[in-house]
Amino acid sequence: MKIIVWIILGLIWGTTWLFIKVGLDEIPPFTFAMIRFIVAIAIVGFILSLSRIELPRKGSEIRLLAITGVLQFSVNYSLVFWSELHITSGLAAVLQATIPVFGLALAAVYLPEEKITKLKITALVLGVAGVAVIFYEQLTIQSLMAFGGSVAIVVGAFAAAHASILTKARGGSMHPAVLLFGQMFFGVGPVVIIALVYEGNPLGLSLSWVGVSSILYLSVFGTVVSFWLYYWLLSRIESTKAMTIALVTPFVAVVCGNVFLGEEFRLQTLAGGFLILASVGLIVFRRRLVNTAVFETATEKSE
């Protein structure tokens, strides 16, 4: 079940790039993020109301939601959207793929049971290298603003990793829907302010069915379903394994771009995808493969 959820998350977050790309033709970036999260908050709030799931009342839990919400939904998303005004989406994907690298280091601080091993380091290097191979033609930094955008993406990746690690370490007692609702509630504020100040009143937008569909997909699947599943998964496996999804999503995005938008699919994509799959196999599937091998060996000996 955990492997299935991991794969579903990789597919959902990989396809969000497609919907963001087509939606940005009609909606400014921060306004896009703002509407996405407001719709998602309304959906999760409605579910919590119907399910009568209580929101946290302890000060420590509210602080956790506020901190992780700002890190995940304010800092990370705001920096990603701003940065992509100055750098290519490919470079952004490579830099965003550092999320599990930061997660591995932060886990050593907050989750001492999740040890840093040579295997994990090797796997993460392979994964980031795979993403870089896919987008190697877009890795040049041509201006000071582009350099600033690159730094901002890395800061956002650190914030996202920090949010996941804190959630794993201190939020295990909270329902995934409560985690998601609380984090979005505290995290959406700065996004709203930036959108209104820099992009104006969203009520003046004229949206086609493509724009509306993009918002709904990103709100329902890209946020509510995906983060709900992610927090469920995060409570059951090592944080590093959960965050390796960030390595797979760029490859899925490139495939979707080829299938639905007619974007060129090059040999380097296959090479990068191979490195990513090797990386994920070492971290996510290694234990299952080892257990299977042990079982088969024991069976052979008993015959």
C-alpha positions as CSV (number, residue, x, y, z in Angstrom):
1,M,0.0,0.0,0.0
2,K,2.8,2.4,0.9
3,I,4.5,1.8,-2.4
4,I,1.3,2.4,-4.3
5,V,0.7,5.7,-2.5
6,W,4.3,6.7,-3.3
7,I,3.8,6.0,-7.0
8,I,0.4,7.9,-7.0
9,L,2.1,10.9,-5.4
10,G,4.8,10.9,-8.0
11,L,2.3,10.8,-10.8
12,I,0.1,13.6,-9.3
13,W,2.9,16.0,-8.5
14,G,4.5,15.2,-11.8
15,T,1.3,16.2,-13.7
16,T,0.9,19.4,-11.7
17,W,3.7,21.0,-13.8
18,L,1.5,20.5,-16.9
19,F,-1.5,22.2,-15.3
20,I,0.6,25.1,-13.9
21,K,2.1,25.7,-17.3
22,V,-1.2,25.9,-19.2
23,G,-2.8,27.8,-16.3
24,L,-0.1,30.5,-16.3
25,D,-1.2,31.5,-19.8
26,E,-4.3,33.1,-18.2
27,I,-3.5,33.6,-14.5
28,P,-0.5,35.5,-12.9
29,P,1.7,33.2,-10.8
30,F,1.0,34.4,-7.3
31,T,-2.7,34.9,-7.9
32,F,-2.7,31.3,-9.3
33,A,-1.1,30.0,-6.1
34,M,-3.5,32.1,-4.0
35,I,-6.7,30.8,-5.7
36,R,-5.3,27.2,-5.6
37,F,-4.8,27.3,-1.9
38,I,-8.0,29.1,-1.0
39,V,-10.0,26.6,-2.9
40,A,-8.1,23.7,-1.3
41,I,-8.7,25.3,2.2
42,A,-12.4,25.4,1.5
43,I,-12.5,21.8,0.4
44,V,-10.5,20.5,3.4
45,G,-12.5,22.7,5.8
46,F,-15.8,21.2,4.4
47,I,-14.4,17.7,4.9
48,L,-13.4,18.4,8.4
49,S,-16.8,19.9,9.2
50,L,-18.6,16.9,7.8
51,S,-16.3,14.4,9.5
52,R,-16.4,16.4,12.8
53,I,-12.6,16.1,13.1
54,E,-11.5,18.5,15.8
55,L,-8.8,21.0,15.1
56,P,-5.8,21.1,17.6
57,R,-6.1,23.3,20.6
58,K,-2.7,22.8,22.2
59,G,-0.3,25.7,21.8
60,S,2.5,23.4,20.7
61,E,0.4,21.9,17.9
62,I,-0.8,25.3,16.7
63,R,2.8,26.6,16.6
64,L,3.8,23.6,14.6
65,L,1.1,24.2,12.1
66,A,2.0,27.9,11.8
67,I,5.7,27.2,11.4
68,T,5.4,24.4,8.9
69,G,2.6,26.2,7.0
70,V,4.7,29.2,6.5
71,L,7.7,27.1,5.5
72,Q,5.8,24.8,3.1
73,F,3.1,27.1,1.6
74,S,4.5,30.6,2.0
75,V,8.3,30.5,1.7
76,N,8.6,27.5,-0.7
77,Y,5.8,28.2,-3.1
78,S,6.3,32.0,-3.2
79,L,10.0,31.6,-3.9
80,V,9.4,29.0,-6.6
81,F,6.8,31.2,-8.4
82,W,9.0,34.3,-8.1
83,S,12.2,32.4,-9.2
84,E,10.6,31.1,-12.4
85,L,10.2,34.6,-13.6
86,H,14.0,34.7,-13.8
87,I,15.2,31.2,-14.5
88,T,14.1,28.3,-16.7
89,S,11.7,25.7,-15.3
90,G,14.4,23.1,-16.0
91,L,16.9,24.8,-13.7
92,A,14.1,25.2,-11.1
93,A,13.4,21.5,-11.3
94,V,17.0,20.6,-10.7
95,L,17.4,23.0,-7.7
96,Q,14.0,21.9,-6.3
97,A,15.3,18.3,-6.4
98,T,17.6,19.1,-3.5
99,I,14.6,18.7,-1.2
100,P,15.5,15.1,-0.2
101,V,19.2,16.1,0.2
102,F,18.2,18.8,2.8
103,G,15.7,16.3,4.3
104,L,18.5,13.8,4.8
105,A,20.6,16.3,6.7
106,L,17.7,17.7,8.8
107,A,16.5,14.2,9.7
108,A,19.8,13.7,11.5
109,V,18.9,16.6,13.8
110,Y,15.2,15.9,14.4
111,L,14.9,12.2,13.7
112,P,18.1,10.5,15.0
113,E,16.6,7.1,14.2
114,E,16.9,8.0,10.4
115,K,20.6,7.7,10.0
116,I,22.7,9.2,7.2
117,T,24.3,6.3,5.3
118,K,26.6,6.0,2.3
119,L,23.8,4.3,0.4
120,K,21.4,7.2,0.9
121,I,24.0,9.8,-0.1
122,T,24.9,7.8,-3.2
123,A,21.3,7.4,-4.1
124,L,20.5,11.1,-3.7
125,V,23.5,12.1,-5.8
126,L,22.3,9.8,-8.5
127,G,18.8,11.3,-8.4
128,V,19.9,14.9,-8.5
129,A,22.3,14.0,-11.3
130,G,19.5,12.4,-13.2
131,V,17.3,15.5,-13.0
132,A,20.4,17.6,-14.1
133,V,20.9,15.3,-17.1
134,I,17.3,15.8,-18.2
135,F,17.5,19.6,-18.1
136,Y,21.3,20.1,-18.7
137,E,20.6,22.5,-21.6
138,Q,18.7,24.8,-19.2
139,L,21.3,25.0,-16.4
140,T,23.0,28.3,-17.4
141,I,22.7,31.4,-15.2
142,Q,22.8,34.4,-17.5
143,S,22.1,37.4,-15.1
144,L,22.3,38.5,-11.5
145,M,18.5,38.1,-11.2
146,A,18.8,34.5,-12.5
147,F,21.4,33.8,-9.8
148,G,19.1,35.3,-7.2
149,G,16.3,33.2,-8.5
150,S,18.5,30.1,-8.2
151,V,19.4,30.9,-4.6
152,A,15.7,31.5,-3.9
153,I,14.8,28.0,-5.2
154,V,17.3,26.4,-3.0
155,V,16.0,28.3,0.0
156,G,12.5,27.2,-0.9
157,A,13.7,23.6,-1.2
158,F,15.3,23.8,2.3
159,A,12.0,25.3,3.7
160,A,9.9,22.5,2.2
161,A,12.3,19.8,3.5
162,H,12.3,21.5,7.0
163,A,8.5,21.5,7.0
164,S,8.3,17.8,6.1
165,I,10.9,16.9,8.8
166,L,9.1,18.9,11.5
167,T,5.8,17.4,10.5
168,K,7.3,13.9,10.7
169,A,9.0,14.6,14.1
170,R,6.3,16.4,15.9
171,G,3.0,16.1,14.0
172,G,2.4,12.4,14.0
173,S,-0.5,12.6,16.4
174,M,-2.5,14.9,14.1
175,H,-4.9,13.7,11.4
176,P,-3.5,14.4,7.8
177,A,-6.5,16.6,7.0
178,V,-5.8,18.7,10.1
179,L,-2.2,19.1,9.2
180,L,-3.0,20.1,5.7
181,F,-5.8,22.5,6.7
182,G,-3.8,24.2,9.5
183,Q,-0.7,24.6,7.4
184,M,-2.6,26.1,4.4
185,F,-4.5,28.4,6.8
186,F,-1.3,29.8,8.2
187,G,0.7,29.7,5.0
188,V,-1.7,31.2,2.5
189,G,-1.7,34.7,4.1
190,P,1.7,35.9,2.7
191,V,0.8,34.5,-0.7
192,V,-2.5,36.5,-0.7
193,I,-0.7,39.7,0.3
194,I,2.0,39.3,-2.5
195,A,-0.7,38.4,-5.1
196,L,-2.9,41.4,-4.3
197,V,0.0,43.9,-4.0
198,Y,1.9,42.9,-7.2
199,E,-0.8,41.4,-9.4
200,G,-4.0,43.2,-8.5
201,N,-7.6,42.2,-8.0
202,P,-8.2,38.6,-9.1
203,L,-11.9,39.3,-9.7
204,G,-10.9,41.0,-13.0
205,L,-9.6,37.8,-14.5
206,S,-11.4,36.3,-17.5
207,L,-10.9,32.5,-17.3
208,S,-11.6,29.9,-19.9
209,W,-12.4,26.3,-19.1
210,V,-8.7,25.6,-19.3
211,G,-7.9,28.1,-16.6
212,V,-10.7,26.8,-14.4
213,S,-9.8,23.2,-15.0
214,S,-6.1,24.0,-14.0
215,I,-7.2,25.6,-10.8
216,L,-9.5,22.7,-9.9
217,Y,-7.0,20.0,-10.7
218,L,-4.2,21.8,-8.7
219,S,-6.6,22.4,-5.8
220,V,-8.2,19.0,-5.6
221,F,-5.5,16.6,-6.7
222,G,-2.3,18.7,-6.6
223,T,-3.0,19.9,-3.1
224,V,-5.8,18.2,-1.1
225,V,-5.4,14.6,-2.3
226,S,-1.6,14.7,-2.7
227,F,-0.7,16.4,0.6
228,W,-3.3,14.2,2.5
229,L,-1.6,11.1,1.0
230,Y,1.8,12.6,1.6
231,Y,1.2,13.1,5.3
232,W,-0.3,9.7,5.6
233,L,2.8,8.2,3.9
234,L,5.2,10.4,5.9
235,S,3.9,9.0,9.2
236,R,4.7,5.5,8.0
237,I,8.0,5.5,6.2
238,E,11.4,7.3,6.6
239,S,11.2,11.0,5.6
240,T,14.1,10.5,3.1
241,K,12.1,7.9,1.2
242,A,9.0,10.1,1.2
243,M,10.9,13.1,-0.1
244,T,12.5,11.2,-3.0
245,I,9.2,11.9,-4.8
246,A,10.8,15.3,-5.6
247,L,13.3,13.4,-7.8
248,V,10.7,11.6,-9.9
249,T,8.2,14.5,-10.6
250,P,10.5,16.3,-13.1
251,F,10.8,13.1,-15.2
252,V,7.0,12.6,-15.1
253,A,6.6,16.3,-16.0
254,V,8.8,15.9,-19.1
255,V,6.9,12.8,-20.2
256,C,3.5,14.6,-19.8
257,G,4.9,17.6,-21.7
258,N,5.8,15.3,-24.6
259,V,2.4,13.5,-24.6
260,F,0.0,16.4,-24.1
261,L,1.9,19.5,-25.3
262,G,4.1,17.9,-28.0
263,E,7.3,18.9,-26.4
264,E,10.5,17.2,-27.6
265,F,11.5,14.0,-25.9
266,R,15.2,13.5,-26.1
267,L,17.6,10.6,-25.4
268,Q,19.0,12.6,-22.5
269,T,15.6,12.3,-20.8
270,L,15.8,8.5,-20.9
271,A,19.3,8.6,-19.5
272,G,18.3,11.0,-16.7
273,G,15.2,8.9,-16.0
274,F,17.4,5.8,-15.6
275,L,19.6,7.6,-13.0
276,I,16.5,8.8,-11.1
277,L,14.9,5.3,-11.1
278,A,18.2,3.8,-9.9
279,S,18.3,6.4,-7.1
280,V,14.7,5.7,-6.1
281,G,15.3,1.9,-6.2
282,L,18.3,2.2,-3.9
283,I,16.3,4.2,-1.3
284,V,12.6,3.2,-1.6
285,F,12.6,-0.4,-3.0
286,R,15.9,-1.7,-1.6
287,R,14.5,-3.2,1.6
288,R,11.7,-4.9,-0.3
289,L,14.2,-6.4,-2.8
290,V,16.4,-7.6,0.1
291,N,13.5,-9.1,1.9
292,T,12.4,-10.9,-1.3
293,A,15.9,-12.2,-1.8
294,V,16.2,-13.5,1.8
295,F,12.8,-15.2,1.4
296,E,13.7,-16.9,-1.8
297,T,17.1,-18.1,-0.3
298,A,15.3,-19.5,2.7
299,T,12.8,-21.3,0.5
300,E,15.5,-22.9,-1.6
301,K,17.3,-24.2,1.5
302,S,14.1,-25.7,2.8
303,E,13.5,-27.7,-0.4
